[in-house]
């Protein structure tokens, strides 16, 4: 199995992956995996035979072409290493949600689950307090909770 690069319309990488996965469920093509490192815009990678990849993307929306030379995993490996930056949050912090369906909303942290790396937030602009639990990586602290120096 080799790794090949598929050129896509920038910003449409995830759509191409969804289309490919749908096609792979219905057709028996020799493709083992498809992925898109977030740092690389306009490209996705597929592991499989070159013929199967060409066949899979033929006529597909947002696909600009396939590069026929295989890519060595070592060349893109640094994009695949997941290094999570822990966001430091405390109960009472005011945060802005930076991802997901509540993106752009502001809220106050009411609970922190360090094991699951999640926070529960009460949205500030809601007429009634709505608790929303989301991954810590999707919040940005905009105001720290007041410190109690008792």
N, C-alpha and C positions, 0 to 999 in steps of 0.2 A: 504494500500500500504506500502510495506517495501522497504528499500534501501539495495541493495546487491553489493558486490565487485566482479568485473571481473578482473582476472589476465591476463595481456597481455605481449607481447614482449616489452621490454623497448624501447621507442622511436617510437612505432607504435600505441600509444594510439589513436591518431586522425584518423588513417586509420580504426581502429576497430570501432570507433564512426561513421565514414562515412558509413561503411559497415552495421552497425546496423540500422542507419537511413534509408538507402535504403531498407533494409529488412522490416522495420516497415511501410514504405509507401505501400508496396505490400501485407503484411500479417496483419491480424487483431490480433495482440498479445497484451496482457495486460501489456504493458510497457508505462509508462507516460513520463519518461525523462531519458536521458543518458548524463553524463558529466564527465570531466576529469580536476581535479585541477592541474595546471601546476607544483606545487611543489611535487606531488606524481608521481614518475616514475614507470611504469609497472602495473598501476592499473587504472581502470575506474569504475564509479559507475552507477548503473541503478536502477530506481524506478519502481517497478512493482511486479508481482507475480513471485515466484521462478521458477515455471514450465515454464512460458513464457520466462524468461531470459535464462534458459537452452536450450529451443527450439530455441531461436533466435541465440544463439552463437554456436550451435551444428555444428561442422565441419568448423567453420569460421577461416580464415587465421589469424594468430597472436594472437589467444585466447588460453591461457594456462589453463583456468578453471574458475569456478565460486565458490566463497566461500558461502556455504549454510547457514551460520549464518548471519542474518540481521545486518546491521550497524546502530547505532543510529546517527541521524543527528547531535546531539550535539558533537559527537566524531570527525566529520570532518568539522563542521561549520566554524571553524577559517580559513580553506582553501578557503571558499566561500566568505568571506568578501573582497570586492574590495576596497583597499586603494591605490589610485593613487598618486604616487609621482610626483609632478609638476616639470618638467624640466625647468630650468630658461634659456631662450634664448633671444637674442637680434638681431635686424637687423644688419648684417655685421659679425656676428659670423661665424666661419668656423666649420662645423660639419661633423661627419661621420654618415652615415645611418647604423643603427644596426639591421634593420628588413625590410622585404618586398622584392620586386623585385630588388630594387636598393641597397641592402645590400652590404656594403663595399665601396660604392662610397662616395666621399667627395664633399661638396658643401658649398656655401655661402648663408646665410639666407637673402632673399630679402623681406619677409613679415612674420609677426607673427599674427595669429588669435587666441587671447586668449579665445574667446567664444567657438570656435570649438576645441580648443587645437590642432591647426595645424600650420605648418610652410611651407612656400614656399621657396624652395632652388634652386639655379642655380648650376647645376653640374659643377665642376671645370675641369674634364678631358674630357668633351664633346667639340667637335670642334666648335659647335655653342651653345650659352647658352640655355639650356633646363630647363624651370621652372618645378619643381616637387613639388606637395603639398602632404605632409604626416603628420601623427599624430606625435605630439611632442615626444611621448614616444619612437619613433623609431629613434631618433637622439641622438648623444653624442657630446657635445661641445669639440672640440680639440684645438681651438684657439679663444679667446675672441676678439670681435671687438675693435679697438682702441677707447679710450675714448677721446671725444672732451672737453677740458677744456678751453673754450673760455671765 
